[in-house]
């Protein structure tokens, strides 16, 4: 059997670290924009569900 690498990757890659690739997110413009877009979209959807339940109920 082969050994599995059980180390968990870091969450955010430092912009200065060019060697290590075990990261979930990178510290760059695209990642920041994507995360902001997803969070704003989720907040809008949650507010829409709350508003809908208020008007229906």
Secondary structure, DSSP 8 states (H G I E B T S, - for coil): ---------EEEE-TT--S---EEEESSHHHHHHHHHHHHHHHHHHHHHHHHHHHH-
